[in-house]
Structure formats: structure tokens, C-alpha cells
Amino acid sequence: MYHDLFSADSPQEATLVNLLRYRTLQQPYQIPYTFLVDGETQKVSFTYERLDQKARAIAALLQSMKAFKQRVLLLYPPGLEFIAAFFGSLYAGVTVVPVYPPRGKQRMTRLQVIAKDAEATFALTTSSVITKLGERFKEEPELAALQCIATDEIPHNLADDWFFPEITNNSLALLQYTSGTTGNPKGVMINHDNLLYNSALIYQAFEHTSNSRGVIWLPPYHDMGLIGGVLQPVYGNCSVTLMSPESFLQKPFRWLKAISNYQATTSGGPNFAYDLCIDKITPEQRQQLDLSSWELAFNGAEPVRAETIEKFSETFADCGFKRSAFYPCYGMAETTLIVSGGLKKEPPVIRFVQEQALKQNLIVTTTSKEDSKAIVGVGHRSLDQKIVIVHPELLTECLDGEIGEIWVTGPSVAVGYWEKLEETQQIFNAQLRDTKEGSFLRTGDLGFLLDGELFVTGRIKDMMIIRGQNHYPQDIELTVENSHPALRTNCGAAFSVEIEGVEQLVIVQEVERTYLRQLDVDEVVKSIRQAVSEQHQLQVYAIALLKTASIPKTSSGKIQRHACRVGFLNGSLDVVGNWTANIEQIDLLQLQAEVKDLGEQVQNSDVNQSEDNQKYLQANLTEQEIQTWLISHLAMYLKIPPDEIDIQEFFAAYGLDSAVAVSLTGELAQWIGCELEITLFWEYPNIETLAQYLAEKSQLSQTTSPVVV
């Protein structure tokens, strides 16, 4: 299929290395990648010739260090240097392991665990990252052993020393880690054939051409950003404009403005990204958008919601956005990326099913919206891939319209999990019991087929998808039980519940018997929220502390997470203390008025700023004004009353996750009128120190020099 891309007289097999070399020879001056450094106007680009030269220089250095077939960590923020390192690693015949470098003073637990599991020997990064993390690396054995290479310092002329590696289309190209925060990491083994085949699936399903133009903010160290954002332009001979996830989260308007400015035809992300645009982009900003070029708005990586499709389409209709552009799709790291998608020119497939029947894993379609649930189809299989719905216990194929586990087979399915033979056999090599057909990948997701359309209804596996990111409960449970001595070992459960259309994290955890009589619920809750925030960058929605020996378990002693979830929802758990984030506790109107008043105070101050001078930090902001703004907005984001916020308490203690921190940074930057570093909430970890720092900068900004914090 994809072999037609290569020249007939090419001596090498079909690999990404061969493909990039082919593009370079055919169109050396074409620009496949442009990166918006600030998410707006400041940009840098790569031609094929420039990318190939950098990749060969990186590869030549790795080849000189005998790195062939070794695992190499890529520790980069989003940008062109990551792309050069990714292809440079493949040019050297090594296996790429993308990992995001820790921000600020963030813990390096995930990085350590992945480095150890992958048995990595090298780490490619930038000189600035080495400067920031070098000393911290020396303190951790798994990281101190790495040979760190700053690729931005490699001489360009080293490219002349490169030689083509001895690789085939079956050579291991990538370890895509789906977990690894504190528990059992899983590195999905993806070879060149997987990457090229899945790229072909995307190219066909999205109906891309050489004239297609993408805008992608998704992180390149995850499958959607890497396969869809970094590889698709080279495969499809098209172009993409990239920005960092932080740029989008700080100011969602940047995403749609880039689509408008560059007249993109393809862009998308998880469902929450569209919700964020609905909530954060103002009517005034919408007037600046022309979304008429947007032909395909893919929506995947978490449950696709009919309400989001309708509301986004309605909100941005005046900007030229067409509802038919929405493209729900389904995939995962274990299938390289995409499994299914619809037809580009057809609107999303939405069916109404009786909600009560759905809870019993039965599908009863209805035309009535009462007592029913709208579910969105995520397309149909493509090319040689096969999707079957299977009874999870009987291991036989379900009838059309019956709910079962989604099984997938085809060339996109990965090789298995790195160094995990038993799990690989169970997950990647399943067979239908009656026909002996196989091998299938067991996705762990529940769904059904109706007229060839795939609908996803839930999950068998306990993995949670929150803000488009996978989180394994065992990782979070281990963090929780270690957060306070009052909590029992192996007696907790983490799961998600849907609150107002959004997946939220819930913790239920037993308490040690000796602590029951003198249990300080507030102290334990605070410890749990802080630990989960620091180690997983997640907010906890609710915590239920349970009586000793009361959590639901199997006869063999395993936690029954599903039973815990049911017990939490129906109130049947034996609870000795609990906490729930409750937006109703906050007088939003009062808070909004308070923020508005503060904004007016600044606007009416003696500092007269023109619209062109917004990169200057507003002068005369006092510590108190900044503190009040932070308290108000933190309360709204975290759904807690303002009087519960202590200015000396660490942000992490309130369960501040990374997405909220970045969004807050963006709003704060807009309010005070200057650019702020995304690490601000990590470098200044509480309201008192952050407000003091910003107030000092505010006084300095009375000079004529711009202040970028």
C-alpha cells in the first residue's frame, strides 16, 4: 500500500528513514513544518533539506557512540528540535522513547521509571534542558547513568559522516509509554511498518492530499501528536503548523486563530479542547476568526460528546465552521494511533439509545430524547484492519447491536509491550474461542457495531481518560496510600465519574483501624490531593475515606474498582469521612464582580498603556491586588470557597493540575499585560511568593524596558 511512495530502484525497505530521504531528494526546499514559538506570530520552519541535514548529524554522532538498537530518551519541549531528534534517532537505527522533561521543580518519578524500564542508555535533549536538569539527574541513579546529548550543539558538518543503518520495516522504531508515573509502565513496541501503515490509514481516512494544511497543538510525545502531527506531513507530503500544548491551554484562542491565519484544512484534539474553546473564546475574539477552510475537525482520545459537537458548531457557525467538519474517531497507542473514522464529507453519526437499557449493556435505539442518551459513532474500520465485538467472558463474537469488548487486528496493531511477555500474550494475541480466529488486540473498551459504525460505550479496563490523557488507577492508588500514614496499603481505588459531561477523578480509600477514633479528615484529604497533584498533575473531584476492612474486594483479595464506583454513586460505601469539590459553594457572581473590579482598578490606574504595548507588565499592581486575583481565580478553577485558600499553602496542596496551572498562567498574563513563563506556578509554589514576585516586577516595569516574566 504505502510502498508506492518510494522509488522503484530504492535499495532499502519501506521505513521512515527511507521516506524522509526520498522527500528530501524530491523536494529539498519544501517546508513540511512550521512551529509557532509563542503560539501566535513568532515562528521557525524546517525545509526537508534542513531537517535531513540535522537528522544525519544527530545520527552520525549516535553511530559514533555505538548506539545502534539502543533505547534513546527524547527529552524536549514541543518544537522543531524534537522533530530533528526523532528522525535523527531513526536515522541511527535506535529506538525512540519520547518523554516530556519535568517542568520547574516537578518530580521526575515518571522519567525515572521509564528510563529504568526501557533500559535507556542515551538521552537527547537541548542545552537549556541539560542546564536546568543536569544537577537533578546526578541525584537519581537511573538518570545519572544516561549519556545526555544536547542536539542543538551538534555541528552541522557531522551529517557527512552518516551512513544508512541496517534496519528493515520490522525494526523497532518507537516505545510509546502509556503509563509509568509510579506503578507498572507499559512501553508499546511500534516498528516502522506500524508507523507507515497507520500513517496511510490516516491519510486515506482524512482524505489528505499534498495541498492539505494542518494545525496541531497536541504534545509530540503522545501518539496523537506524534503520529498525526509529526509523521503525517512527511507521509502525505503536506504541511503542518505546530504549537505547544501550553500555548493552547494558556489561550485557546491561539489554536483557532492559527487555523484561521494559515487556512488549515485539518486540525483537532480531545473533546475537552472543543469545550475549552466554547468556554474561553469571547464573542470579540470570534469576530477575528475565519474557519471556513477547516474541512476536518478530528475528535478523539477521550469520549466524544454529542453536546460538544452541537454547541461548538453553533458557537462558531458565524466564523464559517461547518458542523459536517466534525470527525469523531477512535484509536490508542496499542494500535499505533487510529483504528476507525468516518467519511470526511458526512456529518457525525449520532444515535439515541434508551439509557436504562444501556446500563444493562443492551442497545435499544429510540427517536425520543427523553430517558435516552446520545452516543456518537466513531467511524468504521479502514483498509486491512478488522474490528469485532466480543463477549468478554465467552470470547465469542457478538451480534450486531450487542455490547461487548472491542477487538482489533491489522498491520497497525503494535508488536506488544516492552519486556512484558505475559501481558503481550494476553492483550495482543487473543483468539475467538469458537472460530479460533486471531490474533486480536483486546482494547479493554466496550462498544457495539451498528450498520458498520463503531460506537464506544465504556471501558472494561480500569484505565481512566481525563483531559485526553491515559491514567492507570494502580499508579494513583499507590500515590494515595503513600500520602498519609492513616491510609491502609492495598486498600484503595481510583476511578472516574462523569460530572456535567466531564470525567472527574474519585478516590475511595480505607483508613487504618488505629486512626479511626482520632481521624483528621481535612489533613488526610489535603495530603491525598497534594500527592496526586504533584505526581500525576491531576485534580481530585471527590475523596471517600472508608472504615477498615470495608472496601469491596474479590475472594482473592483484589480491589473491585467497579463495585467501588457503584458504591460511591449510590452512597452504599461505609464512609468515615469524605470531601467533594462543589461549585455551588462558591458565589460565582461575587467572584466575577471582584475580578472585574480589580481589572477596572488597573485600567483606571496612572499607567496609560496602548494596545501595542501589552507586552509590558502593568505598573503599580500591589501584592494585595495580585493576591486577591489569584485567590478568586483559584477558587473558581478548583471549585472551593475563597475563604478556604491560604496564601502560604502550596498550590499542589489544593490539587492544582498542570492544565489548570497553564490556563491560570494565561489568564494572569492577560490581566497584568505581559508574557509569563508556563513554569511560573512551579517556580513560585504559593500565592504569597508568586504575588510578591509579580509585584516586584510590576515596580520595575515603570522603566521603558519591556518585562517578560
PyMOL commands that set and color helices and strands:
alter all, ss='L'
color gray80, all
select helices_A, chain A and resi 2-5+16-26+48-64+80-91+109-118+127-138+141-144+151-153+156-161+192-205+223-236+245-250+253-262+271-280+283-286+306-315+317-319+323-325+333-335+355-359+421-428+473-481+513-515+521-536+561-570+583-585+588-603+611-613+623-638+642-644+651-654+658-672+680-683+687-700
alter helices_A, ss='H'
color red, helices_A
select strands_A, chain A and resi 33-36+43-46+71-75+95-99+122-125+147-150+172-177+187-191+213-216+239-242+266-269+296-299+326-331+338-341+350-354+372-376+380-381+386-390+404-409+416-417+430-431+438-450+453-459+464-466+469-471+487-499+502-511+540-546+575-580
alter strands_A, ss='S'
color yellow, strands_A
deselect
rebuild
show_as cartoon
